[in-house]
Amino acid sequence: MTYDRLVCANCAAPVSEGRCPVCRANRERLQQENSFFAGLNPMTLIALLAVLVAAVALLAHQTV
C-alpha cells in the first residue's frame, strides 16, 4: 500500500505531507517497507515462482 492516499488519524491530513510527528513516523516506516516484494501477498509470490519454474523447464526442454 502506498502512503500517498492515507489520512492521518491524529491531524486528519495526508500522511504523505508529514504535518505531525505521527504522520512523519508512519511515512518513514512505510518508505522503509516499500520494497518490491513487500506489497505482494504470499500466494502471488508462489504463483510467480511457479511461472518462473515452468518457463525454465520449458526452455530446458526445448534446447535438448
C-alpha positions in Angstrom: 0.0 0.0 0.0 1.2 3.5 -0.7 1.1 6.2 1.8 0.0 8.9 -0.6 -3.7 8.1 -0.1 -3.6 7.6 3.7 -5.1 10.1 6.0 -3.6 10.6 9.5 -6.0 9.9 12.4 -4.0 12.4 14.5 -4.2 15.5 12.4 -6.6 14.5 9.5 -4.0 15.5 6.9 -2.5 13.2 4.2 0.3 11.1 5.6 2.5 12.0 2.6 2.6 15.6 3.8 4.0 14.7 7.2 2.4 17.5 9.1 2.6 16.0 12.6 5.0 13.6 14.3 2.6 10.7 13.8 2.5 11.4 10.0 6.2 11.6 9.8 6.8 8.4 11.7 4.3 6.5 9.6 5.7 7.9 6.4 9.2 6.9 7.3 8.0 3.4 8.3 6.1 2.9 5.0 9.1 4.2 3.0 11.4 1.6 4.6 8.9 -1.2 3.9 8.4 -0.1 0.3 10.4 -2.8 -1.4 9.3 -4.8 -4.5 8.1 -7.9 -2.7 6.6 -6.1 0.4 3.3 -5.3 -1.3 2.8 -8.8 -2.7 0.9 -11.4 -0.8 2.3 -15.0 -0.4 0.0 -16.6 -3.0 1.2 -14.1 -5.6 4.8 -14.9 -4.8 4.1 -18.6 -5.1 2.3 -18.1 -8.4 5.2 -16.0 -9.8 7.6 -18.7 -8.6 5.5 -21.4 -10.3 5.5 -19.5 -13.6 9.3 -19.0 -13.4 9.9 -22.7 -12.8 7.5 -23.6 -15.7 9.3 -21.2 -18.0 12.7 -22.6 -17.1 11.5 -26.1 -17.6 10.0 -25.3 -21.0 13.2 -23.6 -22.1 15.3 -26.5 -20.9 13.1 -29.0 -22.7 13.3 -27.0 -26.0 17.1 -26.8 -26.0 17.5 -30.6 -25.6 
